[in-house]
């Protein structure tokens, strides 16, 4: 039996062998870190046995699937502790999520934050017992009976939704048994460092028609050092919360009258306009033309695009003149109409159409989160129409553009490639070509990427760009999606050099992702202290008393003439108070002016974050900010 490893090396075994034994054969160090395995692309428990030739990858906490299994096992540890302490509690679901896990629980008295420490203590006891985590299967009816015996009504409901002939899997540790598809790690002792972080309400199966449960969130790591670093990052993230800073810095707000629909205030509009101006400049430089398509279009268009069948639950609909219409959740179908306004020739291609389009999507109220998850946002779209021979070059051009934009803001990033999902449209041949083209472009750029099998859009595979901010968090922003389907559905054509009619291929792509979300990321990345070029207010002038207001106004006027975004604080307040307030507003430069400055034609400069002032002539300061 030949086992092929990730690096291409092979191992030979005379008989079936467990994934863990394969890890031990590679190295004892790897076996100690191993959490789960990947056998021919499927995630497996370490105890699962391999009996035929296979490609095997050993996964640790450094791998996405390894983290998921570790956090899923931690959620079972949480549920086990709850059942020991509060045996009347009924279990719902407890999946791994980004950066941790949660478990939804039903108890007559909802769990409180104060109870988390007690549950954590019980989790530590169970972990120290070093219980073996094992898997077993039952036929559907036997599985239902087992869960009825344990009074686990939610588990019974889940099993009843499965097919009649399904084999139902469970995981057991000590006296605790939970319905679960797995995979899981081997023993409870490997969950060494964990923290329960919060409680919240959650409807069973996400429906407001169902009972409200208590959701307990947590996170876990193999090492205490890693947990501490994560918790420190969370504390820092709280200080940087864009919802808090957005309000304090007067950038945006949310109203109960419009949940998920942000209201930008004047300073937020200035910031938004700066991003839009930069977007327009860089797209003009890269050969894009700009279009604007309608916000509301009729049902037939969305049927043609496939959104009516595949995305309708996320769309807002209305009726106009007894005809069904939908508010656009994305700009693509309007881009198809823009292309069809005239006959194109091969000489017109590639045709790059950019659009800053306002889109609306129906998100669940529980998913809304400041600017990060909203119901209305401006997507910085572009649709590139091209011939087959131009595909790889255009993908590379988009990668270069995205790289240039992210570098402007100081972001690093990683790339993920997502392939054909279930419920996709189009023929396999087109999907194969689309996926191969994206891979070829990434290979030509020499870019490493994570492969997400089955996570593409319903109309095509995609490359996603995940930004890393200054405290290590990642945010999915830019996307490149290769689409053979919409040009076919909308019957797009261009005239080839032999006068034949051909179908163009299309790229969807965004750079910011959405302007609103990108602003939220920038607020948290810079903790509201934007670089000079991006700051809504770049300079604030503070006279030390009212008698110097005239000189302060003179300074402001000269700065304004040079295009500096300047404000003044002319209140009759102590200068120390004004300086403290200016610091809280995170303005790049505070200029303090009094008698000495007026007489010398100078300013006393307090850069953000500094405690001492620098003296400089107004003329020299203007030259300094011009350079910035």
Secondary structure, 3 states (H helix, E strand, C coil): CEEECCCCCEEECCCCEEHHHHHHHHCHHHHHHCCEEEECCEEECCCCEECCCEEEEEECCCCHHHHHHHHHHHHHHHHHHHHHHCCCCEECCCCEECCEEEEEEECCCCCCHHHHHHHHHHHHHHHHCCCEEEEEEEEHHHHHHHHHHCCCHHHHHHHHCCCCCCEEEEEEECCEEEECCCCCCCEHHHCCEEEEEEEEEEEHHHCCCCCEEEEEEEEEECCHHHHHHHHHHHHHHHHCCHHHHHHHCCCEECCHHHCCCCEECHHHHHHHHHHHHHHHHHHHHCCCEECCCCCEEEHHHHHHHCHHHHCHHHCEEEEECCEEEEECCCCHHHHHHHHCCCCEEHHHCCEEEEEEEEEECCCCHHHCECCCECCEEEEEEEEEEECHHHHHHHHHHHHHHHHHHHHHCCCEEEEEEECCCCCCCCCHHHHHHHHHHHHHHHHHHCCCEEEECCCCECCECEEEEEEECCCCCEEEEEEEEEECHHHHHCCCCEECCCCCEECCEEEEEECCCCHHHHHHHHHHHCCCCCCCCCCCCCEEEEECCHHHHHHHHHHHHHHHHCCCCEEEECCCCCHHHHHHHHHHCCCCEEEEECHHHHHHCEEEEEECCCCCCEEEEHHHHHHHHHHC
